Amino acid sequence: MKVVILLSALFLVVVLSGLYLWRMGDQRSAQAEADRLLAMRQTDPQRFSKAMVEDLPEPARRYFHFTIKEGTPLFKVAEISMRGQFGMGEKNAPNYLPMKAEQVLAAPEGFVWQMSGGSGAMTISGSDTAQWTRFWLAGVIPVARAGGTADHALSGFGRYISEAVFWTPAAVLPGPGVTWDAVDENTARLTLSHDGRRQSVDVSVDASGRPVRIVLERWSNANPDGEYRFQPFGGHLSEFREFEGFRLPTHIEAGNMFGTDAYFAFFIADVTDIRFTQ
């Protein structure tokens, strides 16, 4: 009996040690990706001038005039701290977990979102990028492992290009691979192409130019069939603050099937800080 107990204990130690090393490997990968993106920061970028957007459709000009003050250094890489709620369920049972997260956003190159949510034994933590989704329960049980596919990369691309619209507007200024078209008097359509991928995002602005709503067709398998396809995604933006010359939303509510009866905001975030420089 003692031998069985000792062998069982040894087996448990080996399993837990393996899971710990696996978890540490995930953390190192996330930090390495964050460091790679942060290394793309410019120290002395070009400064914003309204002349840069004078040929854009009026809603797009209004958007840039509001989001970037004249003379602002055009930093494209941001570190974002946030708190909020993350829905683990669906519309009728959202199962919201309190969460806090740190994100590095460097469109069009990528993003890293490192989150922890819940409490006690129900704590969920991990990271999300265009390369992977990796989350752990209580730090020891892997509960989500996805990525390494073209589908995952395209889905991630849709996420971080739409987030660039409201958190790193310098990254979506007109230029190679970036165009803006009019949709209506208060909506402009960004289309960004990079590395063989293409994403359009409709940006609706108010009279002063605040981007108050974004809508896109995102490649996603968040549907009852679990199949990847283009489907509506979007959200509402509010509570704008100034960060280093950029006027950005600090309250975001977003989710799948935006504009349909199936929509619910699974992502509700309040930004506490946005940093463009070290």
N, C-alpha and C positions, 0 to 999 in steps of 0.2 A: 504493500500500500504506500509506504514512504517513497519507494522508487517512482510509482505512478504520480504521486503528488509533486515530487521533484521534477519529473519530466514535463508535467503539465505547467509547472511554474516556469521552467526553462523555455518551453514553447511560447508561453505568454510573453515573456521578456523579449524573445526573438521577434515575435510579431509586432509588439509595441515599438521596439527599436527600429524595425523596418519601416513602420508607419511614420515614426518621427523623422527618420532620414528622408523619406519620401516628401513629407510636409516641408522640411527644410529646403529640399531641392526646389520645390515649387516657389518658396519665398525668394530663393536666390535667383531663379529665373525671372520672376516679376521685377525684382530690383535691378537686374541686369538690363531688362528691357526699358525700365524707367530711366536708368542712367544713359542708355543709348539715345533715347529721345531727348533728354535734357542736354546732351552734348550738342544738339542741333541749335541751341540758343545762339542768337547773334548778340554781339556785345554793342554794336553801334549800327542798328538798322536804319534804313531810310525813314524819313518822317512823313506823316500823313499830310496831304494837301487835297482840298476839295477838287482840284483840277484832275486828280487821279480818277474821279468817278463822274466827271461832267457829261460823259457820253452814255451813261447808263440810263435805263428807264427810270422815271421819276420815283417810284416806290423804292427802288434800290438806292438811288441817290439819297433819299430821305433816311433810309436805314443807315447808310455809312455816315452821313452828317451827324446823326444822333449817336451812333455807337463809338465813333472815333473823333476825339477833339483835334482841331487843327494843330499841327506840329507834334503830335504824339509819335514817339518811336514805334515802328511797326513790328513789335514783337509777335511772333507766331506760335511760340511754345509757352504753355501755361501749366502751373501747378495749382490744383483746385482742391480745397478742403470743404467737405460738406457733411451735413447730418440730415436725417429724414426717416422715411419709411420705405420699405421694399416689399411689394406684394408677392407672396409665395403661392397664392391661389389663383382664383378667377373672379369674375365680376360679382357673383352672388356670395362668394366666400373669399375675400381678398387675402386673408391671413397675413396682415401686415406685420412686419418685424421692424423694430427700431434699428437704424443702421447709422454708421459713420464711415466715411470713405475718404481716401486720398487718390487723386487722379493726376496723371500727366497726359496732357492733350497736345499732340504735335501733328495736326493735319497738314498735308495729306499722308504723312508717313506712318502714323499709328497713335495708339493710346494705351495706357495701363490704368485700370481702375482696381484699387485694392480696398476691399470692404470687410467690415465685421458687423454682424447684426445679431439680434436676439440676446439671450442671457442664459447663464448657467449651462446645463447640459444641452440646451437648444441653441447655443452660440454657433453661428455659421460665419465662416471667414474664408477669404481666398482672393482670387484675382480674375479679372476679365480683360482680354486683349483681342485683337483681330486674329491672333494665332491660336488662342486657347480660352476655355472657361474652366476654372479649377476651384472648387469650393469644398470645404471640410466642415463636418459637424463636430463640435467640441474640440476641434484641432487635431483629431485622431482618426476620424472616419471619413473617407472620401465619398461625397454625395453627388458631385457633378464633375464629370470629366468629358470634355468635348474639345474639338478643334483639330487643326492639322489638315483641314479640307478647304477646297475652293468655296464651298457653300458657307462655311463658318467665316472665312475671310471677307466674302462679299457682304454678309450680314453685318459684321463688325465695321466694315467700311461705311455702310449706311448710318450706323450709330455715330461714329466720330466725325463724319462730315456734317451731319445735322447739328452736333454739339459745337462744332467750330463756328457755325453761324451765330450762335449766341454767346460763346465764351472766348473765341479767338477770331474776331472779325477780320483782323489783318491777314489771316490765312485764306480768306475768301475774296480778297480784292481781285478785280479783273486782271487777267494775265494769261500766260500759257496754261491751257487746260482748265481755265475758269471763265465761264460766261454767265451773264445775267439777262433774263428776258422778262418782259412785262406779262403778267397774267390778268390783272385788272388794276383799278386805280389805287388800290392799297396792297397789292400783292405782287411780288417779283419772284422769279424762279432762278435759283442758283443751279448751275450744272457744272460739276467738277469731275474731271477725268484724270486718272493717275494710275500708272503701272497696270494698264489693261482693264481697269475698273472704271465705272461711270455711275454717278449718283446725282439725282436732281432733288432739290428741296424747295418747297414753296414757302416763302417768308411773308407773313402778313404784318404790316406795320400800322401804328395809329397815326394820328395827325402830326405828332411831333417826330415820328420816325422810330419809336420804340418797336422792336420786333416782339409782338405779343403772342404770335402763334406760328408754329412750324408744322408742315405736313409733308410727308414723303411716301413713296412706295418703297418699302424696305424688303429685301430678300430675307425671309424668315421661315422657320418651321414652328413658330408659336401659334399653332392652330389645332383644331380637334384631330386632324389627320396626321399631324406630326410631319408634314411634308414641306420642303422648302418651296416657296413661291413668293412672288411680289404681293404684298398686302399693305393696307394703310397703317401708318405709324405717325404719331405726332404728339404735340403737347402745347401747353399754355405757359407763358413766361411772364413774370411780374417782379416787383420789388427791385427796381434797378438801383445800382450803386456805381460809383466811379472807382476804378482800379487803374492807377498809373496812366490816366488819360483815356481809358476805355470805359464806356457806360454799359454795364452788363447786368443781366437778370440774376437775382439771387434766390428766386423761388421758381422751381420747375415742377410741373406735373405732366407726366407723359406715359404713353402706353401703346399697346398694339390695337389694331382695328379702330384707329382714331376716326371719328365721324360716323361710326356705325353703332348699332344697339349693343354690340359685343364689347365696346370700349370700356376699359377701366384703367385708371392711372396706377400702374404697378410701381412706378418710380416717382416718389415725391421727395424732393430734395431742397434743403435750404443751405445755400453756400455761405460759409463763414469767412473764406479768404480766397483770393486769386492772386497768384504771384507770377510776374513775367520776368523778373530779374532775380538773381541770387541774393 
